[in-house]
Each structure stands twice: as structure tokens, then as C-alpha cells.
């Protein structure tokens, strides 16, 4: 099906890494959607916790997820019925050769190794593109829960868009504080500090400001927890950049699109609840240096993005800031973090530090 037809097909890509409990809750909410022209593609990114077996058992028996932490989330699952979902399991190599049968609503793909957010999601994007059936690909974090009408709202918003809109974001609310905004679509970005400023963070979910579409100036990129991308955008711009293991994939995608005349957008009526940081065991709301894996990937990716797109001024400033962080680590006796910043400055690969949760 193509854009402009009555029903648009959506492939939903969900990346799982040792998080089958979160993934089951996410999938349960997705399959309760009022809009049913979709297929879910779950990429298991080298998990060591029997995630594929757990997800298969859920699909066969539709076991309900764990009790929700508050009435808002619990209400989403009230209409849940234990009805099996047709599924297929593929290896990464098989997924390269086969587009899968359209009879399956759920595809589980075992990645050969954990190569990061971009590489994992790209497995799903490439699998989707084999059939060229989907008009849009929705990259959805496994630590999210969606309302029954979220997908419908995204599709409807896409039909009303003018111009070359490539990626649309949702109203992201905190899972454990569902009355509070996490992102209105995404973030602005300051190239000299290397910091993103989440649009609308902390606003009440019912605040009138949350209903206003974003302007080009207020959004630099869409938050990766919910990226609704048109297939035509992916065909023109390409997939996610696998130079990044974690972080800055979204700014890179948006920037590449903007260089080719594409824009980004925000659908105020599409609501997603997000457990921020659950997928890596850390949160970026406070750079508290509690997770070396996350910190290393963040600083590494920030310099990669800056070198690619931001020009000499921001490059000099951010390298200086990273060097200053190195010196501060030495002065405070944090030699482990001094080593981290040395590796960042030397351009080391993504494999340093284990992502132990």
C-alpha cells in the first residue's frame, strides 16, 4: 500500500535486550491498538535471558504483563483478552533473505550479536523494506506503553501533514508519572554545549502548550523512544547510522534528512508512556556517572556527531570540554573515568565497558 490510500500499513520495530518483561508489556499495549493494519518486528539484540522463549510463550498464551504501577497504565490493559498471536522466529541471516509470511502478526528476529541501537533497529528496517508493504516504520522502545489510539493518531496526523515530513514524534509522558511530560516529540540541541533540551519536559500532560505543533526552531530531532518514519524518508535518506552504538542516532537521522530537504514533526494527540533509561539501566536526566557504559557511549557519540555536522567551532569547544572532564577526573582520583575520557578522545570503538544491568 502507498501513502494516500485509505489504509496505511505500519511495521513496528521493537528492539529487545535482556528486557522481555518490558517488551511483553509494550507488545500487549500495541496489540490492543484500535488501528490494526500493522505488523510487529521484534529484534532480540543478543539477549542472555531467554528473551525469545519468553516472548514466544507470551504470543502463544497472551499472558498478562505484571501489574501496572498506577491507574493510568492499568486502564490500558483492561480490555486485554488472552488470545494467541501468530508469530515466526527467524535468525538474522534468515531475515536478510526472507520477508516473512504476511500471515504472521509478530516476527521475532535473533540478532547475531548486540551491535547497538542503530544496528539492531536496522535489522528490522531492512526486513520491513524487503516487502515494501509498509508506508511507515515505527521504531518503538521496548520500555514503552502506548494507548489504544496512539497508532491511529500517528497515521491520521501523517495524512494531514504538508511538505516533506520524514519523522514524526509523539507526546512522551513518564511511565511512572503519567501526568508529566517527558518530551513533546523530541529535543532542541545546542552544538556548543553538546546538550539536548527536551521540549516540554516537566509540563503537565494536560497543559495547553502540549497540544501545539512544534516549530522548526523548537525541535532538532525526534526522541528515539518513538520514531514514526515514512518509508519514503528511509528510502531517500537511508537507515540509522551504525557508527553510533548508543545515543545521537536520532540527531544524525534528522540532520541527514534536513540536508536533503526533509523536516520533522510532532503529533500532539499520539501519547506514549516511557520508562526513561530502562533499556540501558541509566537515565540521562542527571549525568550522575552511575553507569560507565552509558557515559562512555554518550560522550563518544557526541563527538562523532559533532565532527560530522557541527563545524569547527563546536568541535573545538566539545573537545575542550571532554579534555576538561579528563583533567577533573584525574584531580578527583577517578582514574576509571580518566581512562574513559582518554578512550573517547582517541576515538576508540564502542566495545569498551560491559552493559551490565
C-alpha positions in Angstrom: 0.0 0.0 0.0 1.2 3.5 -0.7 0.6 6.8 1.0 -2.7 8.4 0.1 -4.7 5.1 0.1 -7.4 4.6 2.7 -5.4 2.2 4.9 -1.7 2.7 5.6 0.3 -0.3 6.6 2.8 0.2 9.5 5.7 -2.1 10.5 6.5 -1.6 14.2 10.1 -2.3 15.1 10.9 -3.1 18.8 14.4 -3.7 20.0 14.8 -6.1 23.0 17.9 -6.6 25.0 17.6 -8.6 28.2 14.2 -6.9 28.8 11.5 -9.4 28.0 9.2 -8.2 30.8 9.2 -4.6 29.5 8.8 -5.9 25.9 5.8 -8.0 26.8 4.1 -5.0 28.4 4.9 -2.9 25.3 3.7 -5.5 22.9 0.5 -6.2 24.9 -0.4 -2.5 24.6 0.5 -2.4 20.9 -1.8 -5.3 20.1 -4.6 -3.6 21.9 -4.5 -0.8 19.3 -7.7 0.3 17.6 -5.7 0.6 14.4 -4.9 -2.9 13.3 -3.1 -2.5 9.9 0.3 -3.3 11.4 2.9 -6.0 12.0 5.4 -6.0 14.9 9.1 -6.9 14.2 11.0 -7.6 17.5 14.7 -7.7 17.2 16.3 -9.6 20.1 19.7 -7.9 20.3 21.8 -10.8 21.7 20.0 -11.2 25.0 21.2 -13.7 27.5 18.0 -14.0 29.5 15.9 -16.4 27.3 14.0 -13.4 25.9 12.9 -15.1 22.7 11.5 -18.1 24.6 9.6 -15.8 27.0 8.2 -13.7 24.1 7.2 -16.8 22.2 5.4 -18.1 25.3 3.6 -14.7 25.6 2.5 -14.8 22.0 1.1 -18.3 22.4 -0.7 -17.7 25.6 -1.0 -13.9 25.9 0.0 -14.0 29.5 -0.9 -10.6 31.0 2.1 -8.3 31.9 2.9 -7.6 35.5 0.5 -5.3 37.4 0.8 -1.7 36.3 2.2 0.9 38.8 -0.7 3.3 38.5 -4.3 3.5 37.3 -3.4 5.3 34.1 -1.3 2.5 32.9 -3.5 -0.2 34.3 -6.5 1.2 32.3 -4.7 0.5 29.1 -4.8 -3.3 29.7 -8.4 -3.6 30.9 -9.6 -4.8 27.6 -6.8 -7.4 27.3 -8.0 -10.9 26.1 -5.7 -13.9 26.3 -5.8 -14.7 22.5 -2.8 -16.1 20.8 -0.8 -14.1 18.3 0.6 -15.7 15.2 4.4 -15.4 15.2 7.5 -16.5 13.4 11.1 -16.8 14.6 14.0 -16.0 12.3 17.7 -15.8 12.6 19.4 -12.6 11.4 20.7 -14.4 8.3 17.2 -15.7 7.5 15.7 -12.2 7.9 18.1 -11.0 5.2 16.7 -13.5 2.7 13.0 -13.7 3.6 10.4 -11.1 4.1 8.3 -13.4 6.2 4.7 -14.6 5.6 2.0 -11.9 5.8 0.1 -14.4 7.9 2.3 -13.6 10.9 1.5 -10.5 13.1 4.7 -10.9 15.1 8.2 -11.6 13.8 11.0 -12.4 16.3 14.4 -12.0 14.8 17.5 -13.2 16.7 20.4 -10.8 16.1 23.8 -12.5 15.9 25.2 -10.1 18.4 24.5 -6.8 20.2 25.9 -4.2 17.9 23.9 -1.3 19.4 20.6 0.6 18.9 21.2 1.6 15.3 22.4 -1.8 14.1 19.6 -3.6 15.9 16.8 -1.4 14.6 18.3 -1.5 11.1 17.8 -5.3 11.1 14.1 -4.6 11.5 14.0 -1.7 9.0 15.7 -3.8 6.3 13.3 -6.7 7.0 10.4 -4.3 6.6 11.8 -2.9 3.3 12.0 -6.4 1.8 8.3 -6.5 1.2 7.9 -2.8 0.5 4.4 -3.2 2.1 4.8 -0.7 4.9 4.1 3.0 4.3 5.7 3.8 7.6 8.1 2.2 10.1 7.5 3.0 13.8 10.6 2.5 15.9 9.3 2.0 19.4 11.4 1.4 22.5 10.6 -1.8 24.4 10.3 0.2 27.6 7.2 2.0 26.4 3.4 1.5 26.7 1.0 3.0 24.2 -2.6 4.0 24.3 -5.1 2.1 22.2 -5.4 5.1 19.9 -1.7 6.1 19.6 -1.0 4.4 16.3 -4.3 5.7 14.9 -3.3 9.2 15.9 0.1 8.9 14.3 -1.3 7.6 11.0 -4.0 10.3 10.9 -1.5 13.0 11.7 0.7 11.8 8.9 -2.2 12.1 6.4 -2.7 15.7 7.3 1.0 16.7 7.0 2.1 19.2 4.4 5.5 19.1 2.7 8.3 16.6 3.1 7.9 15.4 6.7 10.1 12.4 7.3 9.8 11.6 11.0 7.0 12.3 13.5 7.3 12.1 17.3 4.7 11.5 19.9 3.8 13.1 23.2 6.0 11.1 25.5 4.9 11.0 29.2 6.8 9.5 32.1 5.6 5.9 32.7 5.8 6.3 36.5 4.4 9.9 36.4 1.9 9.7 33.6 0.6 13.2 34.2 4.0 14.7 33.4 5.7 15.4 30.0 9.0 13.7 29.2 9.2 15.0 25.5 6.8 16.8 23.2 8.1 15.0 20.2 11.8 15.5 20.9 14.5 18.0 21.8 16.3 21.1 20.7 20.1 20.9 20.6 23.0 23.3 21.5 26.0 22.4 19.4 28.5 24.3 21.7 27.4 22.5 24.9 26.6 19.3 23.2 23.4 19.2 25.3 19.9 18.4 24.2 16.9 20.2 25.8 13.8 18.0 25.8 10.9 20.1 24.5 8.2 20.5 27.2 9.8 18.4 29.9 8.1 18.8 33.2 4.9 20.3 31.8 1.5 18.8 33.0 0.2 16.4 30.3 -3.0 18.5 30.2 -1.2 21.8 29.7 -2.5 23.7 26.6 1.1 24.1 25.4 1.4 20.3 24.9 -1.2 20.5 22.1 0.7 22.9 19.9 2.7 21.5 17.0 6.4 22.1 17.1 8.1 24.8 15.0 11.3 24.1 13.1 13.3 26.0 15.7 12.0 24.1 18.7 12.8 20.6 17.5 16.2 19.5 16.3 15.4 15.8 16.4 12.7 13.3 17.5 13.2 11.3 20.7 14.3 7.7 19.9 11.6 6.1 22.2 9.1 6.7 19.5 10.2 7.5 15.9 7.4 7.3 13.3 9.3 7.4 10.0 7.8 7.3 6.5 9.2 4.7 4.2 9.8 7.3 1.5 12.1 9.1 4.0 14.0 6.0 4.8 14.4 5.2 1.0 15.7 8.7 0.4 17.9 9.3 3.5 19.0 5.8 4.4 18.8 3.8 7.6 20.2 4.7 11.0 23.9 5.4 11.2 25.7 2.4 12.8 28.7 4.5 13.7 26.8 5.1 16.9 26.3 2.2 19.4 24.0 4.3 21.6 22.9 7.9 21.6 22.9 10.5 18.9 21.4 8.2 16.3 18.2 10.4 16.2 20.0 13.7 15.7 22.1 12.1 13.0 19.0 10.8 11.2 17.2 14.1 11.4 20.2 16.1 10.3 20.8 13.8 7.3 17.1 14.3 6.4 17.3 18.1 6.8 20.3 18.2 4.4 18.0 16.5 1.8 15.0 18.8 2.4 13.1 16.7 4.9 11.5 18.0 8.1 10.4 16.5 11.4 7.1 16.9 13.2 5.2 16.2 16.4 1.8 14.6 16.8 0.3 16.1 20.0 -2.6 13.6 20.2 -0.3 10.5 20.0 0.6 9.5 23.6 3.4 7.1 24.6 4.4 6.3 28.2 8.2 5.8 28.6 10.3 4.2 31.3 13.2 6.5 30.7 16.6 4.7 30.9 15.2 1.2 31.4 16.7 -0.2 28.3 20.3 0.6 29.4 20.0 0.9 33.2 20.6 4.6 33.3 18.9 7.9 32.8 20.3 11.0 31.1 18.2 13.4 33.2 21.1 13.5 35.6 24.6 12.9 34.3 25.5 11.3 37.6 28.2 8.9 36.3 26.4 5.9 37.6 26.8 3.8 34.5 30.2 3.8 32.7 28.7 2.0 29.7 26.1 4.8 29.2 28.5 7.6 29.9 31.2 6.3 27.5 28.7 5.8 24.7 27.2 9.2 25.3 30.5 11.1 25.1 31.8 9.0 22.2 28.6 9.5 20.2 28.5 13.2 20.9 32.0 13.8 19.4 31.1 11.6 16.4 28.0 13.7 15.7 29.8 17.0 16.2 32.6 16.0 13.9 30.2 15.0 11.2 27.8 18.0 11.2 28.6 20.9 13.6 31.6 22.7 12.1 35.0 23.8 13.6 33.7 26.0 16.5 31.6 23.3 18.2 34.3 20.7 17.5 37.0 22.8 19.3 34.6 23.6 22.2 33.5 20.0 22.8 36.9 18.5 22.5 38.0 21.1 25.1 35.1 20.2 27.4 36.0 16.5 27.1 39.6 17.2 27.9 38.5 19.2 30.9 36.4 16.3 32.1 39.5 14.1 31.8 41.6 16.5 33.9 38.8 16.8 36.6 38.6 13.0 36.8 42.3 12.8 37.4 42.2 15.6 40.1 39.3 13.8 41.9 41.1 10.5 41.8 38.5 9.0 39.3 41.1 7.2 37.2 38.4 4.9 35.8 36.7 7.9 34.3 40.0 9.4 33.2 40.6 6.2 31.2 37.0 6.6 29.8 37.7 10.1 28.5 41.1 9.2 27.1 39.4 6.5 25.0 36.7 9.0 23.9 39.4 11.5 22.8 41.3 8.8 21.0 38.3 7.7 19.1 38.1 4.2 20.4 35.4 1.8 19.3 32.1 1.2 21.1 33.0 -2.1 22.7 34.6 -0.7 25.9 32.7 -1.4 29.2 30.1 -4.0 29.5 26.4 -3.1 29.6 25.7 -4.9 32.9 22.3 -4.0 34.3 
